[in-house]
Amino acid sequence: MIDTILWAATLVSIMFVFYTLAQFSAKLGEALHLRSYYVLYYVAILLLFVSIQLDLLRATPCTRACVPAYNSELTGLITAIGMTIGTVTTIKYWGWLFRAQK
């Protein structure tokens, strides 16, 4: 149970980073006339939030009794999709920082 709570805290901190990047990316996109890719950060935040809820639901004792066929792979898949969306969006907006160093 404590591992689940610590993992949820980790995901909440990543959600905060994605929210901050979304705010910065909206301003950068407006200045550089880019498309509104920063909305994908909010999709990633939503997926991470759903993953946290499913993971906490899985950790409760009632869930094991009420839903014995609960698939724990689903939370990992949702987390991976959310992190991938956030990472690709970050590369789209902020990749120029690494390309400019050459």
C-alpha positions in Angstrom: 0.0 0.0 0.0 2.8 2.4 0.9 4.4 1.7 -2.5 1.2 2.7 -4.2 1.0 5.9 -2.3 4.6 6.8 -3.1 4.1 6.0 -6.8 1.0 8.2 -6.8 3.1 11.0 -5.3 5.6 10.5 -8.0 3.0 10.8 -10.7 1.5 13.9 -9.1 4.9 15.6 -9.3 5.2 14.6 -12.9 1.7 16.0 -13.5 2.9 19.3 -12.0 5.9 19.4 -14.3 3.6 18.7 -17.3 1.3 21.5 -16.2 4.2 23.9 -15.8 5.5 22.9 -19.3 2.1 23.4 -20.7 2.0 27.0 -19.4 5.4 27.8 -20.8 4.7 26.0 -24.1 1.5 27.9 -24.6 3.4 31.2 -24.3 6.3 29.9 -26.5 3.8 28.6 -29.1 2.1 31.9 -29.2 5.4 33.8 -29.7 6.6 31.4 -32.4 3.2 30.9 -34.0 3.3 27.1 -33.4 0.2 25.0 -33.4 -1.5 24.3 -30.0 0.4 21.1 -29.2 0.6 22.1 -25.5 -3.0 20.7 -25.2 -1.4 17.3 -25.3 0.2 18.0 -21.9 -3.3 18.2 -20.5 -4.2 14.9 -22.2 -1.1 13.4 -20.5 -2.1 14.8 -17.2 -5.6 13.3 -17.5 -4.1 9.9 -18.4 -1.8 10.0 -15.4 -4.6 11.1 -13.1 -6.8 8.1 -14.3 -3.8 5.8 -13.8 -3.4 7.1 -10.2 -7.1 6.5 -9.5 -7.0 3.0 -10.9 -3.8 2.1 -9.0 -5.3 3.4 -5.7 -8.5 1.5 -6.4 -6.5 -1.7 -7.0 -4.7 -1.2 -3.7 -7.9 -1.2 -1.6 -8.9 -4.5 0.0 -12.5 -4.3 -1.3 -11.4 -4.2 -4.9 -9.8 -7.7 -4.6 -13.0 -9.1 -3.3 -15.4 -7.2 -5.6 -13.5 -7.3 -8.8 -11.2 -10.4 -8.8 -10.4 -10.1 -12.5 -8.9 -6.6 -12.3 -6.1 -6.2 -14.7 -3.2 -4.5 -13.1 -1.4 -4.1 -16.5 -4.0 -1.5 -17.4 -2.6 1.1 -15.0 1.0 0.6 -16.3 -0.2 1.0 -19.9 -2.1 4.2 -19.2 0.9 5.6 -17.4 3.2 4.7 -20.3 0.9 6.3 -22.8 0.6 9.5 -20.7 4.3 9.7 -20.2 5.0 9.1 -23.9 2.5 11.9 -24.9 4.2 14.3 -22.5 7.7 13.4 -23.6 6.9 13.7 -27.3 5.2 17.1 -26.7 8.2 18.3 -24.8 10.5 17.3 -27.6 8.2 19.1 -30.1 8.3 22.4 -28.1 11.7 22.3 -26.5 13.8 20.2 -28.8 15.2 23.4 -30.4 17.3 24.0 -27.3 19.3 20.9 -28.0 19.5 21.4 -31.7 20.8 25.0 -31.2 23.9 23.9 -29.3 25.6 22.5 -32.4 
